[in-house]
Amino acid sequence: MMGSKEPIINQRPDPIIGKVLKSSPVMMQDSQVKFHQYLDAKGLNCPLPILKAKVALNKMQPGETLFVEATDPHSVVDFEAYCARTGHAILHIDEGDEIIGFIISRAENPRSI
């Protein structure tokens, strides 16, 4: 595909400078995760994780994936509702002790809300 970015495999952007660090693996339930963009929403409460994800997804191409890390305990319900309304797909949710990870695929033609 022209203009398509290669997914980032098993890497996490540095949350301070936003660059990818090859030595920082991302693991979800002992499996490798592929994603195109990373959003650090840790420490943010509703509606900020959703709003930041919306901005990131709007800049992405259809089919690309966004990896979001959040700590808001209501983020699972919030992201499920947001994706149901917009047409984006949650591919995976990993509910850890403190951090919840989401892999979201951008819809071909997302519905605006």
Number of C-alpha atoms within 10 A of each C-alpha: 4 4 6 12 12 10 15 17 14 17 20 23 19 14 13 7 7 12 11 15 12 13 9 12 14 17 14 17 10 7 9 12 18 18 20 19 22 23 20 21 22 17 12 15 15 12 11 14 23 19 12 16 20 16 10 15 21 13 10 18 16 16 15 20 26 24 22 23 22 22 21 20 14 11 23 18 9 16 20 14 11 19 20 13 13 16 16 23 18 18 11 14 19 15 17 11 7 11 17 20 25 23 23 24 24 25 20 12 10 15 12 8 6
